[in-house]
Amino acid sequence: MAIQVPQDFRRVIVAASVGNIIEWYDFYIFGSLAAVLSVKFFEQSHPVAALLSTIALFTAGFLIRPLGAFLFGWMGDRVGRKYTFLITLSGMGLGTGAIGLIPTYESIGLTAAFLLFGLRMIQGLCLGGEYGGAITYVAEHVPDERRGYYTGWLQTSPTLGIVVSLAVIIATRTYFGNEAFDAWAWRVPFLVSFLLVAIAIYIRLQLQETPIFAEIKAKGQMTKNPWKEAFLSANIKYVGIATIVLIGQGVVWYSGQFWALYFLQQVSKVDPLNSAYIVGAALLLATPSLILFGLLSDFIGRKPVILGGMLLAAITYYPLYLWLGTVTQPGNINYPVAIFIIFILVCYVGMVYGPVGAFLAEYFPGRIRYTSVSVPYHIGNGWGGGLVPFITSAAFAATGSIGYALLYPIVVPAVCFVLALFLMPETRKISIWNPIEPRAET
């Protein structure tokens, strides 16, 4: 085949990752400020109800993600990777920045909650189109034998997005003081999004279409109807298998990073600033694990690394979270150990998430890659993973037991591990530069 790996593929990874970090920053700023938003946009008669309604809103942003994947996936396979993820990035930035501009419940009553809900939906839709585009874009620029390593760099972007959101919140809180922050400066992190997105759009405008998509287009092999080809054909079986893998991965991802933050704040009652420091430090230390496990998957395969992470998570979550509870007693926080425990949790994330981008890109053919990668990814992460903060927090609020709260984060990866053990193929040997039709048999 005439197409070659482009020379500037490292620049492509950086550009895709920067945009991705900003998308995730936008998405997480909402989750990290849930406590403040619940005060500003919901009726205050019952603080727990207000917090749960904000987390539910956070979760609603996740639940709509597969719809975004569906819409923008179609566009990415019909119009092109580059333009689609420019649109998703712009929509995301405007949706987030606008949250910093809308009046609160105090000023306009219930309308405020509806506005917030609408903007959250825009965020979820755009995020649904973003990730599949970024992973397809990067995977279609890098050499086959190092795809795990290079896509591993892209996989660090959601984790770094959380770090950036925590950093902006810490900086804003410290600079303006807690009172001003709760009064009005909580808007600043949302408004920062306008600036960040402008930078990301500028970077992305410099990029070309992927060589693989350009080739498909030039040869007139583009799909007429990505939805029909992805979901109403034999491909639906592969979409199903990918979804099982991604639900397990999504739950591990959120249980390791997001629930750690909720756990420190809601269970151990660590104040917001210190919990942000602990989780932020652990995330920064463990972020390279995404790249390392991506690299490892280039040598031993995607399947053992991803499934190993699910198994370890299911076995060790309960003891690790109990241990975390003992070292974060109010007034007696053992910072190094707390950071170390969350570091371990995020290393599991590295195992399940580092290689998954490469797995997805290799598993689906180029003509329908954007759609086929996006939909399982957002069902797994948006539905499977996005429900973690809500289910675990609600279970803990209802029972006060860590065991019950961890039922979902333990059972789901365990079940997905068993299913994927039999269903998931190894894709490491599949070349996307020289595709051999039909597909590798499972």
C-alpha positions in Angstrom: 0.0 0.0 0.0 1.3 3.5 -0.8 0.5 5.1 2.5 3.4 5.6 4.9 3.6 6.6 8.5 4.0 10.4 8.4 7.2 12.0 9.7 5.5 14.5 12.0 3.4 11.9 13.9 4.8 13.1 17.3 3.4 16.5 16.7 0.1 14.9 16.0 0.1 13.1 19.3 0.9 16.3 21.2 -1.9 18.2 19.3 -4.5 15.5 19.9 -3.5 15.2 23.5 -3.6 18.9 24.3 -7.2 19.1 22.9 -8.1 16.0 24.8 -6.7 17.3 28.1 -8.8 20.5 27.7 -12.0 18.5 26.8 -11.5 16.4 30.0 -10.7 19.5 32.0 -14.0 20.9 30.9 -15.8 17.7 31.9 -14.2 17.3 35.2 -14.3 20.8 36.4 -17.9 20.1 36.8 -17.4 17.0 38.9 -14.7 18.6 41.0 -16.9 21.5 41.8 -20.1 19.4 42.4 -20.3 20.6 46.0 -20.3 24.3 45.1 -22.6 23.9 42.1 -25.2 22.1 44.2 -25.4 25.1 46.4 -25.6 27.6 43.5 -28.1 25.8 41.2 -30.4 23.7 43.4 -32.9 24.3 46.1 -31.1 24.1 49.4 -33.6 22.5 51.7 -31.7 19.2 51.8 -27.9 19.5 51.2 -27.5 15.8 50.5 -30.3 15.9 47.9 -28.7 18.9 46.3 -25.3 17.2 46.2 -26.9 14.0 44.7 -28.8 16.1 42.2 -25.5 17.6 41.0 -23.8 14.3 40.9 -26.8 13.0 39.0 -26.3 15.9 36.6 -22.6 15.0 36.3 -23.8 11.4 35.5 -26.4 12.7 33.0 -23.4 14.3 31.1 -22.0 10.8 30.9 -25.2 9.0 29.9 -25.7 11.2 26.9 -22.1 10.5 25.7 -23.0 7.4 23.5 -25.5 9.6 21.7 -22.7 12.1 20.9 -20.5 9.1 19.9 -23.3 8.0 17.5 -23.8 11.4 15.9 -20.2 12.5 15.7 -19.0 9.0 14.8 -21.2 9.2 11.7 -19.7 12.5 10.9 -16.1 11.4 11.5 -16.5 8.5 9.1 -18.3 10.5 6.5 -16.7 14.0 6.6 -13.3 13.3 8.2 -11.5 13.0 11.5 -10.1 16.5 11.6 -13.2 18.6 11.1 -15.3 16.5 13.4 -13.0 16.8 16.4 -12.7 20.6 15.8 -16.4 20.8 16.1 -16.6 18.7 19.3 -13.8 20.8 20.8 -15.5 24.1 20.1 -18.8 22.9 21.4 -17.2 21.6 24.6 -15.4 24.8 25.3 -18.4 27.0 24.7 -20.6 24.7 26.8 -18.2 24.9 29.7 -17.3 28.5 29.5 -21.0 29.4 29.5 -21.5 27.7 32.9 -19.3 30.4 34.2 -21.7 33.0 32.9 -25.2 31.8 33.8 -27.1 33.3 36.7 -27.7 31.1 39.8 -30.8 29.7 41.5 -30.9 32.7 43.7 -31.3 35.1 40.8 -33.5 33.2 38.4 -34.8 30.2 40.4 -35.4 26.9 38.7 -34.4 28.2 35.2 -30.8 28.1 36.5 -30.9 24.4 37.0 -32.4 23.9 33.5 -29.7 26.0 32.0 -27.0 24.1 33.8 -28.6 20.8 32.6 -28.6 22.0 29.0 -25.0 23.0 29.1 -24.1 19.7 30.7 -25.9 17.9 27.8 -23.8 19.9 25.3 -20.7 18.9 27.1 -21.7 15.2 27.1 -22.6 15.2 23.4 -19.3 16.9 22.4 -17.2 14.6 24.6 -18.9 11.6 22.9 -17.5 12.7 19.6 -14.1 13.8 20.9 -12.4 10.7 22.2 -13.1 8.3 19.4 -11.8 11.0 17.0 -8.6 11.6 19.0 -7.8 7.9 19.3 -8.6 7.2 15.6 -6.6 10.3 14.6 -3.5 9.2 16.6 -3.8 5.5 15.8 -3.9 6.4 12.1 -0.6 8.3 12.3 1.6 5.9 14.2 3.6 2.8 13.3 1.9 -0.6 14.0 4.6 -2.0 16.2 4.6 0.9 18.7 0.9 1.7 18.7 0.4 0.8 22.3 3.2 3.2 23.4 2.1 6.1 21.3 -1.6 5.9 22.0 -0.6 5.4 25.7 0.5 9.1 25.6 -2.9 10.1 24.4 -4.5 8.0 27.2 -2.8 10.1 29.8 -4.9 13.1 28.7 -8.1 12.4 30.8 -5.9 11.9 33.9 -4.0 15.1 33.2 -7.3 16.7 32.6 -8.3 15.9 36.2 -4.9 17.2 37.4 -5.3 20.5 35.5 -8.9 20.9 36.8 -7.7 20.3 40.4 -4.7 22.7 39.9 -6.9 25.5 38.5 -9.4 25.0 41.4 -6.6 25.0 44.0 -5.0 28.1 42.5 -8.4 29.9 42.4 -9.3 28.9 46.0 -5.9 29.9 47.3 -5.8 33.2 45.4 -9.3 34.5 46.1 -9.8 32.8 49.4 -12.6 30.3 50.3 -15.3 32.9 50.9 -14.8 34.7 47.6 -14.5 31.4 45.9 -17.9 30.2 47.2 -19.5 33.5 46.5 -18.4 34.2 42.9 -14.8 33.0 42.1 -16.1 29.4 41.4 -16.9 30.8 38.0 -13.2 31.4 37.2 -12.3 27.8 36.4 -15.2 27.6 33.9 -14.2 30.9 32.3 -10.6 29.6 31.9 -12.1 27.1 29.5 -12.6 29.8 26.9 -8.9 30.6 26.8 -7.8 26.9 26.8 -10.2 26.0 24.0 -8.9 28.9 21.9 -5.4 27.5 22.2 -6.5 24.0 21.4 -8.4 25.1 18.3 -5.4 27.0 17.1 -3.2 23.9 17.5 -5.7 21.6 15.8 -6.2 23.9 12.8 -2.5 23.2 12.0 -3.2 19.4 11.6 -3.9 17.5 8.4 -6.4 14.8 7.8 -5.1 11.3 8.7 -3.3 9.5 5.8 -5.4 6.4 6.2 -8.7 8.4 6.0 -7.3 10.4 3.0 -6.4 7.1 1.3 -9.9 5.6 1.9 -11.4 8.8 0.5 -9.1 8.9 -2.5 -9.9 5.4 -3.4 -13.6 6.0 -3.1 -13.9 3.4 -0.4 -15.8 5.6 2.1 -18.8 4.1 3.8 -22.2 5.4 2.7 -23.8 4.8 6.0 -21.5 4.2 9.0 -24.3 3.4 11.3 -25.6 0.6 9.1 -22.2 -0.8 8.5 -21.1 -0.6 12.2 -24.3 -1.8 13.9 -26.5 -3.7 11.3 -23.8 -6.0 10.1 -21.4 -8.7 11.5 -19.5 -5.8 13.0 -22.1 -5.5 15.8 -20.6 -8.6 17.4 -17.3 -6.9 17.7 -18.9 -3.7 19.0 -20.5 -5.9 21.7 -17.3 -7.5 22.7 -15.5 -4.2 22.8 -18.3 -2.8 25.0 -17.8 -5.6 27.5 -14.0 -4.8 27.7 -14.8 -1.1 28.0 -17.4 -1.4 30.7 -14.8 -3.2 32.9 -12.2 -0.7 32.0 -14.5 2.3 32.6 -15.5 1.1 36.1 -11.8 0.6 37.1 -11.0 4.0 35.7 -13.6 5.9 37.7 -13.2 3.8 40.8 -9.5 4.4 40.9 -9.5 8.2 40.3 -12.9 9.7 40.9 -14.1 7.6 43.7 -10.8 8.1 45.5 -11.6 11.8 45.6 -15.2 11.3 46.8 -13.9 8.8 49.4 -11.5 11.3 50.9 -14.1 14.0 51.0 -17.3 12.1 51.9 -16.0 9.2 53.9 -12.8 10.4 55.5 -14.0 14.0 55.7 -10.7 15.4 54.4 -11.1 19.1 53.4 -11.4 19.9 49.7 -7.9 21.4 49.4 -6.0 18.5 51.1 -8.0 15.9 49.2 -7.2 17.7 45.9 -3.5 17.7 46.9 -3.5 14.0 47.8 -5.3 12.8 44.6 -3.4 15.3 42.4 0.0 14.1 43.6 -1.0 10.4 43.2 -2.3 11.1 39.7 0.8 12.9 38.6 3.1 10.1 39.9 1.0 7.4 38.3 0.3 9.0 35.0 3.5 7.5 33.4 2.0 4.0 34.1 -0.5 4.6 31.2 2.4 5.0 28.8 4.4 2.1 30.3 1.5 -0.3 30.2 0.7 0.9 26.7 4.4 0.0 25.8 4.2 -3.3 27.6 1.1 -4.2 25.5 3.3 -3.7 22.4 5.4 -6.6 23.6 3.0 -9.0 25.4 -0.3 -8.0 23.8 -3.3 -5.9 24.7 -5.3 -8.6 26.3 -3.1 -9.7 29.2 -2.4 -6.2 30.3 -6.0 -5.0 30.2 -7.5 -8.1 31.8 -4.7 -8.2 34.5 -5.8 -4.7 35.6 -9.4 -5.7 35.9 -8.5 -8.8 37.9 -6.2 -6.9 40.3 -8.8 -4.2 40.8 -11.6 -6.6 41.6 -9.4 -8.5 44.1 -7.7 -5.6 45.9 -10.2 -2.6 46.0 -11.7 -3.6 49.3 -8.5 -3.9 51.3 -7.0 -0.9 49.6 -9.9 1.4 50.4 -10.1 0.1 54.0 -6.4 0.9 54.3 -7.0 4.4 52.8 -9.7 5.0 55.4 -7.3 4.1 58.2 -4.5 6.5 57.0 -6.8 9.5 56.4 -8.5 9.9 59.8 -9.5 13.5 60.5 -6.6 15.4 62.0 -4.2 12.4 61.5 -3.6 12.1 57.8 -0.6 10.0 56.7 0.1 11.8 53.4 2.8 9.6 51.9 0.8 6.4 52.5 -2.5 7.9 51.2 -0.7 9.1 48.1 0.8 5.7 47.7 -2.5 3.9 47.9 -4.1 6.1 45.3 -1.0 5.7 43.2 -1.7 1.9 43.2 -5.3 2.5 42.2 -4.2 4.7 39.3 -1.7 2.1 38.2 -4.6 -0.3 37.7 -6.1 2.5 35.6 -2.8 2.4 33.6 -3.2 -1.3 33.0 -6.8 -1.2 31.7 -6.7 2.2 30.0 -3.1 2.5 28.6 -3.5 -0.2 25.9 -7.2 0.2 25.2 -6.9 2.9 22.6 -4.6 0.7 20.5 -6.9 -2.3 21.0 -10.0 -0.3 19.7 -8.2 1.1 16.7 -6.9 -2.3 15.7 -10.2 -4.0 16.3 -12.2 -2.1 13.7 -11.7 -1.4 10.0 -10.8 2.1 8.8 -14.0 2.9 7.0 -16.1 2.7 10.2 -13.4 3.2 12.8 -14.6 6.5 14.2 -18.1 5.2 14.8 -17.0 1.7 16.0 -14.5 3.1 18.4 -16.6 5.9 19.8 -19.8 4.0 20.6 -18.4 1.1 22.8 -16.0 3.5 24.4 -18.7 5.9 25.6 -21.1 3.1 26.6 -18.3 1.5 28.6 -16.9 4.7 30.1 -20.0 6.9 30.0 -22.5 4.3 31.3 -20.4 1.7 33.0 -17.8 4.1 34.5 -19.8 7.3 34.7 -22.3 5.6 37.1 -19.5 4.9 39.6 -19.5 8.2 41.5 -23.3 8.1 41.7 -23.8 4.4 42.6 -20.9 4.3 45.1 -21.9 7.6 46.8 -25.5 6.7 47.0 -24.7 3.2 48.3 -22.4 4.7 51.0 -25.0 7.3 51.9 -27.7 4.6 52.3 -25.6 2.0 54.2 -22.6 3.7 55.6 -20.6 0.6 54.6 -17.5 0.7 52.4 -18.2 -2.9 51.4 -21.6 -2.0 49.9 -20.2 1.1 48.3 -17.5 -1.0 46.6 -19.9 -3.7 45.4 -20.3 -2.1 42.0 -16.6 -1.3 41.4 -15.7 -4.9 42.4 -18.4 -7.0 40.7 -18.5 -5.2 37.3 -14.7 -5.6 36.5 -14.8 -9.2 37.8 -17.7 -10.1 35.5 -16.1 -8.3 32.5 -12.9 -10.1 33.2 -14.5 -13.5 33.0 -16.4 -12.6 29.8 -13.5 -10.9 28.1 -11.2 -13.8 29.0 -13.3 -15.9 26.5 -14.5 -13.2 24.0 -11.7 -10.7 23.6 -9.2 -11.3 20.8 -5.6 -10.2 20.8 -5.2 -7.4 18.3 -1.5 -6.6 18.7 -0.5 -8.3 15.4 -3.2 -6.5 13.3 -1.8 -3.9 11.0 -4.0 -0.9 10.3 -1.6 0.3 7.6 -2.0 -2.8 5.5 -5.4 -4.1 6.5 -6.2 -7.7 5.6 -9.9 -8.2 5.1 -11.8 -10.0 6.5 -11.2 -9.5 10.2 -9.0 -11.6 12.5 -11.1 -14.4 14.0 -11.6 -14.4 17.7 
